Amino acid sequence: MPRILIVEDEANIADFLQRGLVYKGYEVDVAHDGESALAMARDRPPDLVVLDLMLPGLDGIEVCRRLRAASDVGIVVLTARDAVSDRIQGLEAGADDYVLKPFVFDELLARLRAVQRRRSPGSKDVIRIGDMEVDTAAREVRRRGGRISLTPKEYELLEVLARNARRVLSREAIFEKVWGYDHAGEADPVKVYVSYLRRKLGEPEVIHTVRGFGYVLRE
C-alpha cells in the first residue's frame, strides 16, 4: 500500500485521518506544519499527500508548490477555504484534487485512490470504443484522430463509462464514482453531464440511455 503524508495542524482531524487510513492498510506519516511536512517528504518520500492549506508558518499553497517542484507525488488538498479563487490557487500550485471541510472520509478515500490510479504506471492505458480512444494516462479523448476538449468532470464521467464499457451503470453508481457525495438539488448532474458529453462526442452516439436504470457506453 502507498505511504500517505498527512499535513494538518488540527490534532483531532490529523488523528482521525491517521486512524482511518491505517485501518485501510496505508502507511501514514503526520506533519503539523509546513516545514515539518517538507522535511518528512524529503526523508520519507510519500506516494500521496493530504494537505491542509491553513498551516502555521509556511502555508499550504507554498508547501504544495515545493512538493510539486520536487516530485510527482499525488496531492489532495483538504481545507475549509471554499472560495473558487482558493481552489484555483491550490490546483495551480500543483494539487491533483480538492476536498472541502467538513468532509466525508469515504469521499476523501475515493479521491486518494483516484489520484493514485492516475499516477500509477499500471493505469497508463488507452481504452478504445469503436472510433473513440480514452487515454487514461494523458486524460485525453480522441475520436477519428481528433482531440476532444473536455472539462475535468466531463472527462471523469467518460472515463468511468469507458472503464465499464458495455456494462449498464445506474445513475446512482455513476454519481458515486464521479461526484462522491450526496446530492440534494433538483437537477440530475449525471443527466446534465451526459448531455454535455453527447454534444462534444458527436455522432454516432456512444452513450446510450437504458430507461429506468442508467447509461452504457458502447459503439
N, C-alpha and C positions, 0 to 999 in steps of 0.2 A: 504494500500500500504506500501511497505517496506520503512525504513528510509535509505537514502544514505548519506554517508560521502564523500565529495569531498576534496581531498588533492592536492592542486595545487597552486603554488606560483605566477603564471601569472594571474593577476586580471581579464583581459579580457576573458581568457579561463574559469576561475572559474565562472565568471558571466554568460557566455554563457551556460555553463553546468547547472548551478543552474536554470536559467530561463527555459531551455528546459525540465529539469526533473520535476520541479514544475508544468509546464504546462501539463506534462503527468500524474500528480497526485501524485508524490512521495513527501515525506517529506525530505528536504535536509538540511544538515549542511555543512559548508565550513571551512576548515583549510588551512592556507597558509604556514605552516612549519610543520616539523615532530613532534616536541614536542607538539604543539597545537593539532595535529591530535590524538596523543596518549591520551592526556587529554580528548578530546571530546569523543573518543571511550570508555574511561573508564566511563565518566559521563553520556553519552547518547549513549549506545551501538547501532551501526548501523547494518542493515541487509546486506548491500553491501557497498563496498568502491571502489571509483575511485581514484587511487593513481599514482601521478607523481613520477618519480624516482629522478629527479634533483631538490632537495629541499634545501633551506638554512639550515645550521646546520645539524641536523640529516637527513641523506639521505633516499631515498625511500626504498632501499633494507633493511636497518635496521628497518625502520618503518614496513615494510611488515613482517619481522621476528617476531617482537614484537607483532604485531596484531595477527599473526597466533599462536604464543605461548600462547596468552591469550584467544583465542576464535576460533570458526569455521566460522567466518564471511567470506562472499564471497568477493574476492579481484580481481579487474580488473586493471591491470597496464596500464596507459596511458602516453606514453613518446615518445620523439624524438630519444631516443637511440635505433638504429635499428640493432646493431651488434648482431649476433647469440649468442655470449657469454653473452651479456646483457640480452637477452631473457631467456637463460638458468638460469642465476643467479636469475632473478626475479621469475621464476617458482619454482626453488629450494628453494627460500626463503619463498614460500607458496602461491604465486599468483595462481588464478584459470584460468586467461586468460590474454592476452597481446594485446593491441591495439596501433598502431603507430600513431604519429602525422606527418603530418596533418591527421585528421580523419573525417569521416562522422558520424554525430550524430546518424543517424538511425542504423548504424552498431554497434556503442557503445551501444545503447539501446538494440539491439537484443542480444548482448553478455551479458549484465547485466541480461536480462531476462533468458538467457540460464543458467547462473550461479545460478540465483535464483531458477530455476526449479530443477537443480541438487541437491541443498542443501535443498529443501523443503521436509518435511516429506511426503507430498502427492505424490511426484514423485517416492517414493521407491516402485516400482512395477517391475514385471517380465513380459515381452512380449513374448509369445510363438507362434512360427510359425512352424508348423509341429514338427520336432525333434530338433529345434533350440530355445534357450532361450536367450533373451537380458535383462540382469539385469541392469536397468537404475540407480539404486542406487549405485551399485558397479562398473558400467561402464564395465561390463564383458559380454562376449558372450560364450555360451556353445552349443555344438552340440553332440548329442548322448553321453552325460555325460562328454565329454572332453572340456577343456577350449581352446578357440581360441585366440591367441595373435594378437591384432590389434594396429595399430598406433592411436593416438588421432583423426586424421582426418578420418581414415577408420571407427573408431567407431562412430563418429558423423554422417557420411553418413549412416551407417547401422541403427542407432537409428532413424533418420528421416524417412527412408523407413519403419522401423518396426512400428513406431507410426502411419504410414499411410498405414499399411498392406492392401493388396488387392485393394488399390486405385492407379491409374496410376498418377505419378507425372512427370511433364515436366522437362527437363534439367534445364530450367531457374528457376523453383521453387526450385529444389534441390540445385542449385548453390547458390541462395539467402539465403536459410536456413543454408547451411553448410559453405559457404565461406563468404557471406555477403558483397561482394564488386564487383565492375565492373572488368571484366576480358578482357584484351586486347590482350592476347597472342594467338598464333595459336593453341596450344594444348587444347583439351577439358578436363579439370580436372575431370569432372563428369565421363566421359567415362573411363579415366585412373584409377580412384579410384574404379569404379565398377569392372573393370577387376582385380584389386588387391583383392577385396573382394571375387569375384567368385573363385579365386585360393585358397584363405585361407578357405573359407566355404566348398569347396568340392562339391561332388555330393550327392544326386540330386540337381540340380541348383534351387536356391530360388529367385534369382534376374533375372527378365525377361525383355527383351527389347520390348517395344511397338514401332514399326517402325514409324518414323516421329513425335513421341511425347516425349517419355521418358522411364521411368522404373517403374516396380511394383514389390513389394515383396510378394510372395505367395508360399505356399508349392506345 
